[in-house]
Amino acid sequence: MKVHFTAIGGAAMHNLALALYKKGYEITGSDDEIFEPSKSRLAKYNLLPSKIGWNPDLITKDLDALILGMHATEDNPELIKAKKIGIKIYSYPEYIYEQSKNKKRIVIGGSHGKTTITSMILHVFKYHKLKFDYLVGAQIEGFDTMVGLSDEAEYMIIEGDEYLSSPIDRRPKFHLYKPHIALISGIAWDHINVFPTFENYVEQFKIFTDTIIDNGSLVYYNNDVEIKKIAENCSTKINKFPYQALNNRVDNGITYIILDDREIKLEIFGKHNLENLNGARLVCNQANITDEMFFEAISSFGGAAKRLQLLNSNKNTNVYLDFAHSPSKLKATISAVKEQFSDRELIACMELHTFSSLKEEFLPQYNGSMSPADKAFVYFSPDTVKHKRLKEITVEQVKKAFNSDNVQVYTNSEKLQKDLLAINFEGKNLLLMSSGNFHGIDFKRFSKKIISL
């Protein structure tokens, strides 16, 4: 098979390219920008394009498929040529389905927690040496790529993103996977640029449940009002399994699951993670993994990258990194660290980086979202606002939107770093939250500076 990737540099796209290459496919690709780590990883397998930019000469009649990334546009010259000469064009999720249509598909959806839940399930499958294919939205320990494909695996475990499939396919990705086993972890309005109202956003999850195969299963978080409504009103031809957090206790910063007459020590913590864990357990049950097998494996699960990831620590201070950027994620993540270390102050620092978070009309959604922290720092880059072609926002607008006396707002990353490094962190934890990098912070290096103060 010969497959070309238009916009090969994306996180998801380059991982699929690597997975197909390892499966024996002939891969070509192009992009108008390729950053790290995609650049080095493609180069390692000689898949890095020889020049930056679009290259219609690579679109020839001997191609079996062109996979179109979200970064491309409708007028992309490669796309135009592929249409003209009749090459089969796939969006990323369409091709994932193509690779998994003869397997049992497990699809994890939700506004938050889906990467963690998917990672938990992968960890359990791998621990028990079960064969599986997968797609996950973050690099996780023990996996070379974010996509794994084979011919022999019975299951395909997929993180089901609700964002659009491609520039010419406006369906949410998770509408295309047709799961045998599905999970919805929570619904909190996101992607305001695509789903302009909360009702429109919720509708996408209703459609997702309609795609579950007859006699399949829906695992859903029972304490989310919107999910509960969807589950109660969706098809009677599927099995439904509600979940919430298992009984647990925290002792000296360590969380234990309480099961009848025994306790299971965990490496992860926080109410949200304990809810995720139980959802993952029920999904695994549907894949014939017993509770005994699940808990044996999950006790060694350390989390996914940028999901309450411990960057560095000493006896008095922990520094965490989290992907949180939406209002509900901020509050849940801050609360988790505060509850786990009730005897320590928490300095929480977040970056407004996504399209939604930087949009003037969305800012009020952040009202009170950082109030559980002892001190809160909010950073945004005016250059990022311009790059995304959004209306200018001000420090005063952001401060007013968060509506909390503990919040300070920054537009200069160097000033933010200087002020953080001026804090005495003895008896305090630092939580960094962003889908970006605060305009160039090397998180590992910065965390070392914090714990050495």
N, C-alpha and C positions, 0 to 999 in steps of 0.2 A: 504493500500500500504506500502511496506517495501523497503526503498531506502538506499543504502550505498554510502557515499562520500569518494572517494580516493583523499586525499589532502583537507580535510575539513577546514583547518586553513586559507585558502585564504580569502581575503576581500569579493569577490563575492561568493565564495563557502559557507562560513559559513552563509552568509545572506540568501542564497537559502535554506540551511539546516533548518534555523530558520523558514523561511516562510512555508516550507512544514510541519514542526513539528506543527506549529500553525494551519495548515489546517487539522491536524489529522493523518499525516503519521507517521510511525515508522521509526526512523532515526538512523543509525550508521555511524561512520566515523573514519578515521585515518589520520595521517600525521607524517612526520619525524621532523617537527618543527611547533610550534604554538605560535604566539606572541600576545601581547595585541593590540587592544581590543578584537580580536577574542577569545582569551583564556577565559576571564571573561564572555563574552556573551554566549559562548557555555556552560560554567559551570553553568550559571544561569538556563539553561533549561535541565541540566543533559545530555548534548550532548558532553561534552568534553571527548575524548578518555581516557581510564583508564591508558594507557601507550603511550609514544611517539614511533613512528615507524610504519612500515607497518604490517598489521595483516591479512594474508590470511585466517585465521580461521573464520573471519567474512564473508567471501565470501561463501555463501551457496545457495543451489538450491531454497530456499524459497524467495530469493530476487526478487523483481519485476524489479529493475534497479540498475545499478552502474553508478554514475556520476563521470567522470574523470576530475580532475582539471589540469590546465596548469602546475602546480608545479611538477606533477608526471612525470615519464619518461616511454618510451616504454617498458622497461624491468621491470616495477613495478610488484612485485610478486602478488599483488591483481588483477591487470589487466590480468596477465597471467592466473591466476586461473579462473577468470570470463569468459575469452574466452574458456577455456578448458571445463567448465561445462555448457556453453551456456547461461550465464546471459546477458540480454540486456544491452549494454553499450551506454551511452549518453555522449556527451560533454555538458558543461554548457549551451551554447546557444541552442543546440538541445532540451534540457529539458525545457528551457524557451518557445521554440516554442510549444513543446508538451503540456504545460500547457495553452497556449494561442491560440491554433489553431481554437477554436470555438468563438474567440473574434475578435473585430476590433483592429488591431495592429497599433500603432503609433510608428515609429522608428526614432530617432534623431541621425544623423551621422555627421561627420566632424572632422577635425584634432583638432579643438579648439571650445570651447563654448557649446559642447553637454551636459555636465553635468548641466551647468547653464540653458540652454533652457529646458531640461527635468525637472529640478527643478521648473522652472517657470510654466510649464504646470501642474505639480503635484499640485503646490500651488493653481492655478486657479480652478482645478477640486475639490480639497479639500475644498476651500473657499465656493464653491457653493453646497457642500455636494453631489457631483456626485459619483457614485460607479465606481471604477477603480482598476485594478491591475497595478503593476509597477516594473521596474528595473532601478535603477539610480546608478551612479558611485561614489557617496559620501554620507556621512551621512548628512541629511538635517533636519532642525528644524521641529518638529511636526511629525516626522516619526521614529518609533522604529527601523526599519530595512531598508536596501537598496533594499529589494525585498518584494513585497506584492502580495499574491495570494489568489484567492477566486473562488467560482463556479458561483457567480451571476453577477460579473462585466461585463459590455458591452465592455469596452475598456481595452487594455493592453498598457501601455506607457513605452517604452523601450529606454534606452540609448544604441545606436548601436556602440559598439567598433569595430574598424577595425583590432584589433590584432587577432592572431590565436585562433582557438576554443579549441584545445587540442593537446597533444603530438602525437595523431594518426589521428587528423583531422586538416589539414593545411589550411583550409578555414578561412577567416576573419569571426569573429562572426556575423557581421551585414549582411552577405550573407545568413544567415539561417532563418531570422525572417519573410520574405515575408510580408512587410507592406502594409496596406491599405492607410496610410498617412505617407509620409517620408519627412524628412528635411535634407539638407546638408548645414552646416554652413560655411565651409571654407576648403581649401586643402593646407596644408603646410607639406612638406615631413617629415615623422616621421617613427619610427621603422625601421631604416636602417639595422638592423640585419635580418629583414624578407623581406623587400622590398628594394633591393639593388640600385634601380634607382628611380628617381622621376616619370618617365613614368610608371614604374611597380606599384608604389604607386597610381597614378591617376587612373590606370586601375581598381583598386578595387572599386572605387566609381562609375565607369561606370557599373560594374557588379551589384553593389547595386541597381542602378536605374532599371536595368533589372528585379530585383526581385519584384518590386512593382506590386501589383495585378491590373489587367485590370480595368479601370475606377477609379483607385485610384488617389492619389494626390502627387505631388512633390513640396515642398516649398524649395526654394533655394536662397542663398545670391547672389544678382545680380552683385555685384562689384568684385567678384572673377572670373578671366578670365577662369580658368580651369572648375569651376562649370558651368559657363555660356555655355561653349562649350558642356559639358556633357548634360545639360538640353535641349539645342537646338537640339541635335542629338539623344536623347533617344526616347522611344516609343511614338507614337502619340495616344496611347490608354489610356494615363493618363492625368490628369489635372495638369497644371504647374502654380506656383505662385511665382514670384520673389519678393525679399524684400531687403530693406536697412533701415537705421535708420530713425525714425520719427523725425519731427521737435521738437527741444527742446531748452532750455536755462538753464544756470547755474547761480545761485544767492547765494552768500555766502556759497559755498560748497554744495549746494543742487540743484539737477537736476529736472526740470519740463518738462513734455511732453506737447507740444502745440497742442491742437485739436480745430480747428475752433475758437470759442469764449471762450474757457476755458483752464485751465492749470491743469495738474495732477502731484502732488508732488510724487517723487519716493524716495525710500530708497537706491537704487543702483545708480551707475554712470559709466561714461566712454562710449566712442563711441561704443566699442565692445559690451557692455552690452545693449546699446540702439538698436543695430542691432539685438542682440539675442532676445530682447523683442518683436520686430516686427515679427520676425520669429515665435516665440511662439504664438503671436496673430493670425497669419494666420493658424497655425496648429489647434488652438482652434476653429477658424471659421469653419474649415472642420469637426469638431466634434460637430457642432451645438451650439457653445458658441458664443454669439454675442459680438461685440466690447464693448458695454455697460457693459456686464457681465465681460468681460476680464479686462477692466481698473478699474472697481470697485475692483476687486480682486488683481490686480498686484501692486497697490499702496502700499500694505503692505508686498510685497515680499522683504525679507532682504538679499537674496543671499544664495548660497550653501557653505558648509564648504570649506575653503582654496580657495575660489574664491573671491578675493578682500574682504576677511573677516576682519572686524575691530576687532583686538585683544584687544586694549586698547586705550584710548585717554585722553587728557586734553585740555584746551582751546588753547594751542599752538602747540600740537603734536598729530598726529594719527599714530598708528602702524598697518600695514596691513599684512596679510598673503595670499599668492596666490600659486596655484599649478603650475604656469608657469615654464616651463623648456626649451621649444623649442624656437628657435630664434624669430619666429613671435609672439609667446605668450609673450615673454619678452618685446619686443618693444611695443606691444599693451597695456600691463598692466602698464608699466612705463609711457607711454604717457597719459593713462587714469588718473592716480593719479596727474601727472604734470598739466594737463588741469583743473582738478577739483579744485586744490589748487594752482593756479598760483602765489600766493603771498608767498608760502612756498618753501624752498629748499627741494629736495627729495634725500634721501640716499637710494639707491637700492642695495639689497644684494641677490645674487642667488647662488644656489648650482648645480654644474654639478653632476648629480646622476644617470640618466638613461643610458642604454647601448649606445644609439645613441649619447648622449651628451658627453660621455667620449671616444668616438672613434676618433682616430687621424684624419682620413679623413673627419669626419663630423664637426670638430671644426671650419673650415673656414666659415661655415654657420652662425656663431655668429657675423660676421663682422658688427660692428656698432650697434648691438642690444641693448646695454645699454647706448648709447651716449645721449639719452634724459635726463638721471639722472644727478644731480649736482655732486654726488659722487657715484661710483659703486664699489661694492666688489663682487668678484667671488671666491667661495670656491669649492675645490674638495678634496676627500680623496684618497691618493694613495692606501690605503687598499681596498677601494671599487673597484678601477681599477683592482687590483690583484684578488679580489673575482669574478669579472665578466670575468676574464681571458682575459683581453684586453692588448694591447701593452701599455707600460708605457708612460705617457705624462708628460711634465714638465711645471713648472710655466711660463717659457719663451714662450713655445708654446701656452699656453692658453692666455697669455697677447697679443701675436701677433695676435691670431685669433680674439679676440674681437676688436682689432684695434681702441682703443679709449683712449685718454689721461686720462680720469677720472677713469679708471679701475685699481684696485689693486687686486692681486690674492693671495689667502691663501690656505695652505694645513693643517693648524692647527686650529681646531675649537675654542679652548680656546683663542688663540691669536686673532682670528677674533672677538670673543665676547668682549674681553678686549678692543680692539680698538674701537668697536662700543659704548661701555659704556663710553669711554673717550670723546665722542663727546657731545657738548652742543646742545641738541635737541630743544631748544626754537625757534619757528618759522620754524621747520623742520618736515618732515614726514619720517617714516621708512617703507620701503616695503621689506618684506622677501619673497623670491620665491624659492620653491623647491617641488619636489615630495617626498623628504625625510625629514630629520630633522637636517641637518648640523651636523651630527655625535653626536646627543644627546641633542640638545637644547630643553628645555621645553618652547614652544613658549609663553604660557600664562604668565609664571613666568618671562621670559625674557622681555616681553613687559611691565610688571609692573615696572621693573627696569628702562627701558628706559623713561617712562613718569614721573618717580619720580626723575629723575636727576635734 
